Amino acid sequence: MRGDERNLGLRVTRREEPDLGKLIEWVLGIAEARHRAWVNGEPDPYGLPPPEDLASARH
C-alpha cells in the first residue's frame, strides 16, 4: 500500500478559458439557494447580506 501512495499524484487540468456553462450553473445555483432562503424567511445560506434593493423589502 505504501508504494502505491507514492505513485498517486494530483492531476490538474488547465484550460485557456473557463467552462462558461459550469460557471453559469454554479452562479444560478447560489442565487436560487439565496432566494429560496429569503422567501422562506430563513437566514442566507452563505451568510451574505441581501442586495440593497431587497434589504428593506418584506418577504
N, CA, C and O atoms as a Tripos MOL2 file, in Angstrom:
@<TRIPOS>MOLECULE
protein
  236   235    59     0     0
PROTEIN
NO_CHARGES

@<TRIPOS>ATOM
      1 N           0.8310   -1.2050    0.0000 N.3       1 MET1
      2 CA          0.0000    0.0000    0.0000 C.3       1 MET1
      3 C           0.8660    1.2570    0.0000 C.2       1 MET1
      4 O           0.5670    2.2120   -0.7160 O.2       1 MET1
      5 N           1.9110    1.2650    0.7770 N.am      2 ARG2
      6 CA          2.7770    2.4340    0.8410 C.3       2 ARG2
      7 C           3.3780    2.7780   -0.5160 C.2       2 ARG2
      8 O           3.4850    3.9540   -0.8660 O.2       2 ARG2
      9 N           3.7690    1.7660   -1.2810 N.am      3 GLY3
     10 CA          4.3390    2.0060   -2.6000 C.3       3 GLY3
     11 C           3.3330    2.6440   -3.5420 C.2       3 GLY3
     12 O           3.6930    3.4880   -4.3620 O.2       3 GLY3
     13 N           2.0600    2.2400   -3.4270 N.am      4 ASP4
     14 CA          1.0150    2.8060   -4.2710 C.3       4 ASP4
     15 C           0.7660    4.2710   -3.9460 C.2       4 ASP4
     16 O           0.4850    5.0680   -4.8410 O.2       4 ASP4
     17 N           0.8680    4.6330   -2.6680 N.am      5 GLU5
     18 CA          0.6190    6.0050   -2.2580 C.3       5 GLU5
     19 C           1.6180    6.9630   -2.8920 C.2       5 GLU5
     20 O           1.2690    8.0970   -3.2200 O.2       5 GLU5
     21 N           2.8590    6.5160   -3.0660 N.am      6 ARG6
     22 CA          3.8740    7.3810   -3.6680 C.3       6 ARG6
     23 C           3.5770    7.6390   -5.1320 C.2       6 ARG6
     24 O           3.9660    8.6760   -5.6700 O.2       6 ARG6
     25 N           2.8930    6.7090   -5.7850 N.am      7 ASN7
     26 CA          2.6040    6.8550   -7.2050 C.3       7 ASN7
     27 C           1.3620    7.7070   -7.4790 C.2       7 ASN7
     28 O           1.1100    8.1030   -8.6170 O.2       7 ASN7
     29 N           0.5940    7.9840   -6.4260 N.am      8 LEU8
     30 CA         -0.6040    8.8020   -6.6070 C.3       8 LEU8
     31 C          -0.1980   10.2670   -6.6700 C.2       8 LEU8
     32 O           0.5990   10.7340   -5.8570 O.2       8 LEU8
     33 N          -0.7340   10.9660   -7.6090 N.am      9 GLY9
     34 CA         -0.4300   12.3890   -7.7370 C.3       9 GLY9
     35 C          -1.6890   13.1650   -8.0470 C.2       9 GLY9
     36 O          -2.6970   12.6030   -8.4750 O.2       9 GLY9
     37 N          -1.6180   14.4350   -7.8290 N.am     10 LEU10
     38 CA         -2.7420   15.3150   -8.1090 C.3      10 LEU10
     39 C          -2.7070   15.6760   -9.5860 C.2      10 LEU10
     40 O          -1.7060   16.1850  -10.0890 O.2      10 LEU10
     41 N          -3.7960   15.4120  -10.2660 N.am     11 ARG11
     42 CA         -3.8840   15.7740  -11.6720 C.3      11 ARG11
     43 C          -4.5880   17.1060  -11.8000 C.2      11 ARG11
     44 O          -5.6490   17.3150  -11.2110 O.2      11 ARG11
     45 N          -4.0130   17.9880  -12.5520 N.am     12 VAL12
     46 CA         -4.5900   19.3140  -12.7520 C.3      12 VAL12
     47 C          -4.8120   19.5100  -14.2410 C.2      12 VAL12
     48 O          -3.9300   19.2570  -15.0610 O.2      12 VAL12
     49 N          -6.0010   19.9630  -14.5670 N.am     13 THR13
     50 CA         -6.3120   20.2690  -15.9550 C.3      13 THR13
     51 C          -6.4800   21.7750  -16.0490 C.2      13 THR13
     52 O          -7.3040   22.3630  -15.3480 O.2      13 THR13
     53 N          -5.7170   22.3790  -16.8940 N.am     14 ARG14
     54 CA         -5.8270   23.8280  -17.0870 C.3      14 ARG14
     55 C          -6.4180   24.1000  -18.4470 C.2      14 ARG14
     56 O          -6.1370   23.4050  -19.4230 O.2      14 ARG14
     57 N          -7.2400   25.1240  -18.4880 N.am     15 ARG15
     58 CA         -7.8880   25.4860  -19.7420 C.3      15 ARG15
     59 C          -7.5520   26.9350  -20.0620 C.2      15 ARG15
     60 O          -7.2890   27.7460  -19.1750 O.2      15 ARG15
     61 N          -7.5680   27.2250  -21.3130 N.am     16 GLU16
     62 CA         -7.3630   28.6110  -21.7460 C.3      16 GLU16
     63 C          -8.5160   29.4860  -21.2410 C.2      16 GLU16
     64 O          -8.3050   30.5950  -20.7490 O.2      16 GLU16
     65 N          -9.7320   28.9620  -21.3750 N.am     17 GLU17
     66 CA        -10.9160   29.6990  -20.9510 C.3      17 GLU17
     67 C         -11.7340   28.8320  -20.0090 C.2      17 GLU17
     68 O         -11.7530   27.6110  -20.1640 O.2      17 GLU17
     69 N         -12.4160   29.4370  -19.0270 N.am     18 PRO18
     70 CA        -13.2280   28.6390  -18.0940 C.3      18 PRO18
     71 C         -14.4360   28.0190  -18.7970 C.2      18 PRO18
     72 O         -14.8660   28.4840  -19.8530 O.2      18 PRO18
     73 N         -14.9640   26.9750  -18.1950 N.am     19 ASP19
     74 CA        -16.1710   26.3240  -18.7120 C.3      19 ASP19
     75 C         -17.3490   27.2240  -18.3420 C.2      19 ASP19
     76 O         -17.8360   27.1890  -17.2110 O.2      19 ASP19
     77 N         -17.7950   28.0160  -19.2890 N.am     20 LEU20
     78 CA        -18.8320   29.0140  -19.0320 C.3      20 LEU20
     79 C         -20.1410   28.3840  -18.5580 C.2      20 LEU20
     80 O         -20.8260   28.9460  -17.7040 O.2      20 LEU20
     81 N         -20.4880   27.2310  -19.1030 N.am     21 GLY21
     82 CA        -21.7240   26.5610  -18.6980 C.3      21 GLY21
     83 C         -21.7120   26.1750  -17.2340 C.2      21 GLY21
     84 O         -22.7060   26.3630  -16.5320 O.2      21 GLY21
     85 N         -20.5960   25.6380  -16.7660 N.am     22 LYS22
     86 CA        -20.4980   25.2570  -15.3520 C.3      22 LYS22
     87 C         -20.4900   26.4800  -14.4560 C.2      22 LYS22
     88 O         -21.0740   26.4600  -13.3730 O.2      22 LYS22
     89 N         -19.8340   27.5460  -14.8960 N.am     23 LEU23
     90 CA        -19.8040   28.7710  -14.1160 C.3      23 LEU23
     91 C         -21.2110   29.3500  -13.9690 C.2      23 LEU23
     92 O         -21.6010   29.7660  -12.8780 O.2      23 LEU23
     93 N         -21.9650   29.3780  -15.0550 N.am     24 ILE24
     94 CA        -23.3400   29.8900  -15.0110 C.3      24 ILE24
     95 C         -24.2040   29.0150  -14.1110 C.2      24 ILE24
     96 O         -24.9940   29.5310  -13.3210 O.2      24 ILE24
     97 N         -24.0610   27.6950  -14.2240 N.am     25 GLU25
     98 CA        -24.8210   26.7720  -13.3760 C.3      25 GLU25
     99 C         -24.5110   27.0130  -11.9020 C.2      25 GLU25
    100 O         -25.4140   26.9970  -11.0660 O.2      25 GLU25
    101 N         -23.2420   27.2350  -11.5840 N.am     26 TRP26
    102 CA        -22.8150   27.4660  -10.2020 C.3      26 TRP26
    103 C         -23.4140   28.7690   -9.6680 C.2      26 TRP26
    104 O         -23.9400   28.8000   -8.5560 O.2      26 TRP26
    105 N         -23.3360   29.8350  -10.4520 N.am     27 VAL27
    106 CA        -23.8610   31.1370  -10.0120 C.3      27 VAL27
    107 C         -25.3750   31.0840   -9.8460 C.2      27 VAL27
    108 O         -25.9070   31.6090   -8.8680 O.2      27 VAL27
    109 N         -26.0720   30.4580  -10.7880 N.am     28 LEU28
    110 CA        -27.5300   30.3670  -10.6770 C.3      28 LEU28
    111 C         -27.9500   29.5010   -9.4880 C.2      28 LEU28
    112 O         -28.9690   29.7750   -8.8540 O.2      28 LEU28
    113 N         -27.1780   28.4660   -9.1830 N.am     29 GLY29
    114 CA        -27.4700   27.6310   -8.0180 C.3      29 GLY29
    115 C         -27.3620   28.4180   -6.7190 C.2      29 GLY29
    116 O         -28.1900   28.2690   -5.8200 O.2      29 GLY29
    117 N         -26.3400   29.2510   -6.6290 N.am     30 ILE30
    118 CA        -26.1660   30.0990   -5.4400 C.3      30 ILE30
    119 C         -27.3150   31.0960   -5.3430 C.2      30 ILE30
    120 O         -27.8830   31.2890   -4.2680 O.2      30 ILE30
    121 N         -27.6560   31.7280   -6.4590 N.am     31 ALA31
    122 CA        -28.7480   32.7020   -6.4570 C.3      31 ALA31
    123 C         -30.0710   32.0500   -6.0680 C.2      31 ALA31
    124 O         -30.8550   32.6320   -5.3190 O.2      31 ALA31
    125 N         -30.3170   30.8560   -6.5720 N.am     32 GLU32
    126 CA        -31.5630   30.1500   -6.2500 C.3      32 GLU32
    127 C         -31.6210   29.7930   -4.7660 C.2      32 GLU32
    128 O         -32.6660   29.9570   -4.1380 O.2      32 GLU32
    129 N         -30.5280   29.3140   -4.2030 N.am     33 ALA33
    130 CA        -30.4950   28.9580   -2.7800 C.3      33 ALA33
    131 C         -30.7170   30.1810   -1.9070 C.2      33 ALA33
    132 O         -31.4370   30.1180   -0.9100 O.2      33 ALA33
    133 N         -30.0970   31.2970   -2.2820 N.am     34 ARG34
    134 CA        -30.2750   32.5340   -1.5080 C.3      34 ARG34
    135 C         -31.7130   33.0380   -1.6040 C.2      34 ARG34
    136 O         -32.2880   33.4700   -0.6040 O.2      34 ARG34
    137 N         -32.3000   32.9840   -2.8150 N.am     35 HIS35
    138 CA        -33.6700   33.4450   -2.9930 C.3      35 HIS35
    139 C         -34.6500   32.5720   -2.2170 C.2      35 HIS35
    140 O         -35.5600   33.0750   -1.5590 O.2      35 HIS35
    141 N         -34.4530   31.2690   -2.3020 N.am     36 ARG36
    142 CA        -35.3300   30.3340   -1.5900 C.3      36 ARG36
    143 C         -35.3010   30.6180   -0.0840 C.2      36 ARG36
    144 O         -36.3440   30.6370    0.5690 O.2      36 ARG36
    145 N         -34.1120   30.8370    0.4540 N.am     37 ALA37
    146 CA        -33.9880   31.1390    1.8840 C.3      37 ALA37
    147 C         -34.6840   32.4500    2.2180 C.2      37 ALA37
    148 O         -35.3760   32.5430    3.2320 O.2      37 ALA37
    149 N         -34.5070   33.4710    1.3700 N.am     38 TRP38
    150 CA        -35.1180   34.7730    1.6150 C.3      38 TRP38
    151 C         -36.6420   34.6600    1.6060 C.2      38 TRP38
    152 O         -37.3090   35.2210    2.4750 O.2      38 TRP38
    153 N         -37.1960   33.9360    0.6250 N.am     39 VAL39
    154 CA        -38.6470   33.7680    0.5240 C.3      39 VAL39
    155 C         -39.1970   33.0410    1.7440 C.2      39 VAL39
    156 O         -40.2800   33.3660    2.2300 O.2      39 VAL39
    157 N         -38.4520   32.0590    2.2380 N.am     40 ASN40
    158 CA        -38.8960   31.2800    3.4000 C.3      40 ASN40
    159 C         -38.5800   31.9520    4.7260 C.2      40 ASN40
    160 O         -38.8660   31.3840    5.7800 O.2      40 ASN40
    161 N         -37.9960   33.1510    4.7010 N.am     41 GLY41
    162 CA        -37.6720   33.8680    5.9270 C.3      41 GLY41
    163 C         -36.5010   33.2610    6.6850 C.2      41 GLY41
    164 O         -36.3520   33.4920    7.8850 O.2      41 GLY41
    165 N         -35.6770   32.4920    5.9990 N.am     42 GLU42
    166 CA        -34.5160   31.8480    6.6220 C.3      42 GLU42
    167 C         -33.2770   32.7050    6.4130 C.2      42 GLU42
    168 O         -33.2580   33.5540    5.5220 O.2      42 GLU42
    169 N         -32.2450   32.4950    7.2180 N.am     43 PRO43
    170 CA        -31.0070   33.2540    7.0090 C.3      43 PRO43
    171 C         -30.3300   32.8340    5.7020 C.2      43 PRO43
    172 O         -30.5290   31.7260    5.2050 O.2      43 PRO43
    173 N         -29.5420   33.7350    5.1720 N.am     44 ASP44
    174 CA        -28.8180   33.4590    3.9310 C.3      44 ASP44
    175 C         -27.8960   32.2660    4.1430 C.2      44 ASP44
    176 O         -27.1250   32.2490    5.1020 O.2      44 ASP44
    177 N         -27.9620   31.2560    3.2570 N.am     45 PRO45
    178 CA        -27.1440   30.0570    3.4510 C.3      45 PRO45
    179 C         -25.6480   30.3270    3.3260 C.2      45 PRO45
    180 O         -24.8380   29.5050    3.7540 O.2      45 PRO45
    181 N         -25.2710   31.4580    2.7510 N.am     46 TYR46
    182 CA        -23.8610   31.8010    2.5820 C.3      46 TYR46
    183 C         -23.4240   32.9080    3.5450 C.2      46 TYR46
    184 O         -22.2780   33.3560    3.5100 O.2      46 TYR46
    185 N         -24.3440   33.3410    4.4010 N.am     47 GLY47
    186 CA        -24.0200   34.3700    5.3850 C.3      47 GLY47
    187 C         -23.8330   35.7500    4.7800 C.2      47 GLY47
    188 O         -23.1820   36.6070    5.3760 O.2      47 GLY47
    189 N         -24.4000   35.9700    3.5990 N.am     48 LEU48
    190 CA        -24.2540   37.2520    2.9190 C.3      48 LEU48
    191 C         -25.4580   38.1410    3.2120 C.2      48 LEU48
    192 O         -26.5560   37.6340    3.4410 O.2      48 LEU48
    193 N         -25.2700   39.4540    3.2090 N.am     49 PRO49
    194 CA        -26.4190   40.3360    3.3780 C.3      49 PRO49
    195 C         -27.2480   40.3450    2.0970 C.2      49 PRO49
    196 O         -26.7360   40.0380    1.0210 O.2      49 PRO49
    197 N         -28.5340   40.7000    2.2150 N.am     50 PRO50
    198 CA        -29.3510   40.7800    0.9990 C.3      50 PRO50
    199 C         -28.8840   41.9470    0.1270 C.2      50 PRO50
    200 O         -28.2690   42.8860    0.6300 O.2      50 PRO50
    201 N         -29.1690   41.8950   -1.1670 N.am     51 PRO51
    202 CA        -28.8370   43.0310   -2.0340 C.3      51 PRO51
    203 C         -29.5210   44.2920   -1.5290 C.2      51 PRO51
    204 O         -30.5590   44.2140   -0.8730 O.2      51 PRO51
    205 N         -28.9480   45.4500   -1.8290 N.am     52 GLU52
    206 CA        -29.5090   46.7140   -1.3430 C.3      52 GLU52
    207 C         -30.9720   46.8850   -1.7360 C.2      52 GLU52
    208 O         -31.7570   47.4490   -0.9740 O.2      52 GLU52
    209 N         -31.3390   46.4040   -2.9120 N.am     53 ASP53
    210 CA        -32.7270   46.5400   -3.3710 C.3      53 ASP53
    211 C         -33.6960   45.7540   -2.4900 C.2      53 ASP53
    212 O         -34.8570   46.1420   -2.3640 O.2      53 ASP53
    213 N         -33.2490   44.6700   -1.8850 N.am     54 LEU54
    214 CA        -34.1060   43.8080   -1.0750 C.3      54 LEU54
    215 C         -33.9430   44.0170    0.4230 C.2      54 LEU54
    216 O         -34.7080   43.4600    1.2100 O.2      54 LEU54
    217 N         -32.9750   44.7980    0.8210 N.am     55 ALA55
    218 CA        -32.6880   44.9660    2.2470 C.3      55 ALA55
    219 C         -33.9090   45.4440    3.0260 C.2      55 ALA55
    220 O         -34.1340   45.0110    4.1560 O.2      55 ALA55
    221 N         -34.7000   46.3360    2.4250 N.am     56 SER56
    222 CA        -35.8740   46.8560    3.1300 C.3      56 SER56
    223 C         -37.1710   46.1780    2.6880 C.2      56 SER56
    224 O         -38.2320   46.4510    3.2500 O.2      56 SER56
    225 N         -37.0990   45.3080    1.7000 N.am     57 ALA57
    226 CA        -38.3030   44.6330    1.1970 C.3      57 ALA57
    227 C         -38.7430   43.5340    2.1500 C.2      57 ALA57
    228 O         -37.9250   42.9090    2.8260 O.2      57 ALA57
    229 N         -40.0240   43.3160    2.1900 N.am     58 ARG58
    230 CA        -40.5630   42.2300    3.0030 C.3      58 ARG58
    231 C         -40.6490   40.9830    2.1520 C.2      58 ARG58
    232 O         -40.8070   41.0560    0.9340 O.2      58 ARG58
    233 N         -40.5450   39.8390    2.8040 N.am     59 HIS59
    234 CA        -40.6530   38.5800    2.0700 C.3      59 HIS59
    235 C         -41.8810   37.8550    2.4050 C.2      59 HIS59
    236 O         -42.1240   36.7730    1.8720 O.2      59 HIS59
@<TRIPOS>BOND
     1     1     2 1
     2     2     3 1
     3     3     4 2
     4     3     5 am
     5     5     6 1
     6     6     7 1
     7     7     8 2
     8     7     9 am
     9     9    10 1
    10    10    11 1
    11    11    12 2
    12    11    13 am
    13    13    14 1
    14    14    15 1
    15    15    16 2
    16    15    17 am
    17    17    18 1
    18    18    19 1
    19    19    20 2
    20    19    21 am
    21    21    22 1
    22    22    23 1
    23    23    24 2
    24    23    25 am
    25    25    26 1
    26    26    27 1
    27    27    28 2
    28    27    29 am
    29    29    30 1
    30    30    31 1
    31    31    32 2
    32    31    33 am
    33    33    34 1
    34    34    35 1
    35    35    36 2
    36    35    37 am
    37    37    38 1
    38    38    39 1
    39    39    40 2
    40    39    41 am
    41    41    42 1
    42    42    43 1
    43    43    44 2
    44    43    45 am
    45    45    46 1
    46    46    47 1
    47    47    48 2
    48    47    49 am
    49    49    50 1
    50    50    51 1
    51    51    52 2
    52    51    53 am
    53    53    54 1
    54    54    55 1
    55    55    56 2
    56    55    57 am
    57    57    58 1
    58    58    59 1
    59    59    60 2
    60    59    61 am
    61    61    62 1
    62    62    63 1
    63    63    64 2
    64    63    65 am
    65    65    66 1
    66    66    67 1
    67    67    68 2
    68    67    69 am
    69    69    70 1
    70    70    71 1
    71    71    72 2
    72    71    73 am
    73    73    74 1
    74    74    75 1
    75    75    76 2
    76    75    77 am
    77    77    78 1
    78    78    79 1
    79    79    80 2
    80    79    81 am
    81    81    82 1
    82    82    83 1
    83    83    84 2
    84    83    85 am
    85    85    86 1
    86    86    87 1
    87    87    88 2
    88    87    89 am
    89    89    90 1
    90    90    91 1
    91    91    92 2
    92    91    93 am
    93    93    94 1
    94    94    95 1
    95    95    96 2
    96    95    97 am
    97    97    98 1
    98    98    99 1
    99    99   100 2
   100    99   101 am
   101   101   102 1
   102   102   103 1
   103   103   104 2
   104   103   105 am
   105   105   106 1
   106   106   107 1
   107   107   108 2
   108   107   109 am
   109   109   110 1
   110   110   111 1
   111   111   112 2
   112   111   113 am
   113   113   114 1
   114   114   115 1
   115   115   116 2
   116   115   117 am
   117   117   118 1
   118   118   119 1
   119   119   120 2
   120   119   121 am
   121   121   122 1
   122   122   123 1
   123   123   124 2
   124   123   125 am
   125   125   126 1
   126   126   127 1
   127   127   128 2
   128   127   129 am
   129   129   130 1
   130   130   131 1
   131   131   132 2
   132   131   133 am
   133   133   134 1
   134   134   135 1
   135   135   136 2
   136   135   137 am
   137   137   138 1
   138   138   139 1
   139   139   140 2
   140   139   141 am
   141   141   142 1
   142   142   143 1
   143   143   144 2
   144   143   145 am
   145   145   146 1
   146   146   147 1
   147   147   148 2
   148   147   149 am
   149   149   150 1
   150   150   151 1
   151   151   152 2
   152   151   153 am
   153   153   154 1
   154   154   155 1
   155   155   156 2
   156   155   157 am
   157   157   158 1
   158   158   159 1
   159   159   160 2
   160   159   161 am
   161   161   162 1
   162   162   163 1
   163   163   164 2
   164   163   165 am
   165   165   166 1
   166   166   167 1
   167   167   168 2
   168   167   169 am
   169   169   170 1
   170   170   171 1
   171   171   172 2
   172   171   173 am
   173   173   174 1
   174   174   175 1
   175   175   176 2
   176   175   177 am
   177   177   178 1
   178   178   179 1
   179   179   180 2
   180   179   181 am
   181   181   182 1
   182   182   183 1
   183   183   184 2
   184   183   185 am
   185   185   186 1
   186   186   187 1
   187   187   188 2
   188   187   189 am
   189   189   190 1
   190   190   191 1
   191   191   192 2
   192   191   193 am
   193   193   194 1
   194   194   195 1
   195   195   196 2
   196   195   197 am
   197   197   198 1
   198   198   199 1
   199   199   200 2
   200   199   201 am
   201   201   202 1
   202   202   203 1
   203   203   204 2
   204   203   205 am
   205   205   206 1
   206   206   207 1
   207   207   208 2
   208   207   209 am
   209   209   210 1
   210   210   211 1
   211   211   212 2
   212   211   213 am
   213   213   214 1
   214   214   215 1
   215   215   216 2
   216   215   217 am
   217   217   218 1
   218   218   219 1
   219   219   220 2
   220   219   221 am
   221   221   222 1
   222   222   223 1
   223   223   224 2
   224   223   225 am
   225   225   226 1
   226   226   227 1
   227   227   228 2
   228   227   229 am
   229   229   230 1
   230   230   231 1
   231   231   232 2
   232   231   233 am
   233   233   234 1
   234   234   235 1
   235   235   236 2
@<TRIPOS>SUBSTRUCTURE
     1 MET1         2 RESIDUE 1 A MET
     2 ARG2         6 RESIDUE 1 A ARG
     3 GLY3        10 RESIDUE 1 A GLY
     4 ASP4        14 RESIDUE 1 A ASP
     5 GLU5        18 RESIDUE 1 A GLU
     6 ARG6        22 RESIDUE 1 A ARG
     7 ASN7        26 RESIDUE 1 A ASN
     8 LEU8        30 RESIDUE 1 A LEU
     9 GLY9        34 RESIDUE 1 A GLY
    10 LEU10       38 RESIDUE 1 A LEU
    11 ARG11       42 RESIDUE 1 A ARG
    12 VAL12       46 RESIDUE 1 A VAL
    13 THR13       50 RESIDUE 1 A THR
    14 ARG14       54 RESIDUE 1 A ARG
    15 ARG15       58 RESIDUE 1 A ARG
    16 GLU16       62 RESIDUE 1 A GLU
    17 GLU17       66 RESIDUE 1 A GLU
    18 PRO18       70 RESIDUE 1 A PRO
    19 ASP19       74 RESIDUE 1 A ASP
    20 LEU20       78 RESIDUE 1 A LEU
    21 GLY21       82 RESIDUE 1 A GLY
    22 LYS22       86 RESIDUE 1 A LYS
    23 LEU23       90 RESIDUE 1 A LEU
    24 ILE24       94 RESIDUE 1 A ILE
    25 GLU25       98 RESIDUE 1 A GLU
    26 TRP26      102 RESIDUE 1 A TRP
    27 VAL27      106 RESIDUE 1 A VAL
    28 LEU28      110 RESIDUE 1 A LEU
    29 GLY29      114 RESIDUE 1 A GLY
    30 ILE30      118 RESIDUE 1 A ILE
    31 ALA31      122 RESIDUE 1 A ALA
    32 GLU32      126 RESIDUE 1 A GLU
    33 ALA33      130 RESIDUE 1 A ALA
    34 ARG34      134 RESIDUE 1 A ARG
    35 HIS35      138 RESIDUE 1 A HIS
    36 ARG36      142 RESIDUE 1 A ARG
    37 ALA37      146 RESIDUE 1 A ALA
    38 TRP38      150 RESIDUE 1 A TRP
    39 VAL39      154 RESIDUE 1 A VAL
    40 ASN40      158 RESIDUE 1 A ASN
    41 GLY41      162 RESIDUE 1 A GLY
    42 GLU42      166 RESIDUE 1 A GLU
    43 PRO43      170 RESIDUE 1 A PRO
    44 ASP44      174 RESIDUE 1 A ASP
    45 PRO45      178 RESIDUE 1 A PRO
    46 TYR46      182 RESIDUE 1 A TYR
    47 GLY47      186 RESIDUE 1 A GLY
    48 LEU48      190 RESIDUE 1 A LEU
    49 PRO49      194 RESIDUE 1 A PRO
    50 PRO50      198 RESIDUE 1 A PRO
    51 PRO51      202 RESIDUE 1 A PRO
    52 GLU52      206 RESIDUE 1 A GLU
    53 ASP53      210 RESIDUE 1 A ASP
    54 LEU54      214 RESIDUE 1 A LEU
    55 ALA55      218 RESIDUE 1 A ALA
    56 SER56      222 RESIDUE 1 A SER
    57 ALA57      226 RESIDUE 1 A ALA
    58 ARG58      230 RESIDUE 1 A ARG
    59 HIS59      234 RESIDUE 1 A HIS
